[in-house]
Amino acid sequence: MKRFGLSSKERIKSKNEFELLYSSGEIAFSSSKKFKAVFFIQRNSDKNEIKAAFAVSRKSGNAVWRNRVKRLFRESFRLNKGALYESVEFKNASLLIAFSPNSVNQTNRKKIFLKEVLPEIVELINQIKAKI
């Protein structure tokens, strides 16, 4: 995979993968409880891959706000996925992750910026990396 890219092979698309992730995955919260990540680690996997999804509920805000949050999640993950790839390859595992806001919505945060999202996503990535 490209070091800083986020290709379509790195995204969760199939219903089966989403069901596996949400039925038997673990949840990690950022320290401020603003964001959460649901992740599933498959150990002793043939493919050492990481697949990510970025989900924002309709109750969180209008389409413009939701799409902005997803773009910020994608960018934060794209810039910091290298550490996860090293752990996944070293432990011979496969990883599914879904990032979503937990307590952040449009009513309490009209504008949201990368400088607010990036440290929280890095913290979530480090929590997941510790559990691999």
Beta strands, then each sheet from edge to edge (+ up, - down):
strand 1: 26-29
strand 2: 35-43
strand 3: 50-54
strand 4: 93-101
sheet 1: 1+ 2- 4+ 3+
end
